[in-house]
């Protein structure tokens, strides 16, 4: 499975060109609410747009990267000051 993450300080953000390309690939407008889910980061249209556009897919202060993770992993995106990584979900008690 592939997932898009941000690899620099600032945070995940796609460019306007990337959003337009995603909408072209999907054939419809995407909603703001969908963009907040981790599933958006692994959407094949998002992956395709980031790969096709390269640096042009980066929005704001983002440096996007497509990361390959094993299929069947329960994953989440974690971050520190905008730099992101993918972590396997596990149980936590507090």
C-alpha positions in Angstrom: 0.0 0.0 0.0 1.2 3.5 -0.7 0.6 6.6 1.5 1.5 10.3 1.0 3.3 12.0 3.9 5.0 15.3 4.4 8.8 15.1 5.1 9.6 18.7 6.2 8.6 21.2 8.9 5.3 22.9 8.1 2.7 20.2 7.4 0.9 18.2 4.8 -0.6 20.4 2.1 -1.3 19.8 -1.6 -1.0 22.5 -4.2 -4.0 23.8 -6.2 -2.6 21.9 -9.2 -2.6 18.7 -7.2 -6.2 19.1 -6.1 -7.2 19.8 -9.7 -5.4 16.7 -11.0 -7.0 14.6 -8.3 -10.5 15.9 -9.4 -9.6 15.1 -13.0 -8.6 11.6 -12.2 -11.7 11.0 -10.0 -14.0 12.8 -12.4 -15.7 14.8 -9.7 -15.0 17.5 -7.1 -13.5 16.3 -3.8 -15.0 17.6 -0.5 -13.0 19.4 2.3 -14.2 16.8 4.9 -12.6 13.9 2.9 -9.2 15.6 2.9 -9.0 15.3 6.7 -9.0 11.5 6.8 -5.9 9.2 6.6 -7.7 7.3 3.9 -7.3 10.4 1.6 -3.5 9.9 1.9 -3.7 6.4 0.5 -6.3 7.2 -2.2 -5.0 6.0 -5.6 -5.9 9.3 -7.2 -3.9 11.3 -4.6 -0.9 8.9 -5.0 -1.1 9.3 -8.8 -1.3 13.1 -8.7 1.7 13.3 -6.3 3.8 11.0 -8.5 2.8 12.7 -11.7 3.3 16.3 -10.5 6.4 15.7 -8.4 7.4 18.9 -6.6 4.5 20.7 -8.2 2.2 18.7 -5.9 3.7 20.3 -2.8 1.6 23.0 -1.2 2.9 25.8 1.1 5.8 24.5 3.0 5.2 20.8 2.2 7.7 18.3 0.8 5.5 15.3 -0.1 6.7 11.7 -0.4 4.9 8.5 -1.3 5.8 5.8 1.2 5.3 2.1 0.7 3.9 0.1 3.6 2.9 -3.6 3.8 -0.7 -4.4 3.0 -3.0 -5.3 5.9 -1.3 -3.0 8.4 -3.5 -1.0 10.7 -1.7 2.3 10.3 -1.9 6.0 11.3 0.0 9.1 10.4 1.9 10.7 13.3 3.8 14.0 13.1 6.1 16.4 14.9 6.1 20.1 13.8 4.6 19.0 10.5 7.2 16.2 9.7 5.2 13.1 9.3 5.7 9.3 9.5 3.5 6.3 9.3 3.1 4.2 12.5 1.4 0.9 13.0 -1.6 1.3 15.3 -1.3 -0.5 18.7 -3.1 -0.3 22.0 -2.4 2.4 24.5 -3.6 2.8 28.1 -3.3 6.0 30.2 
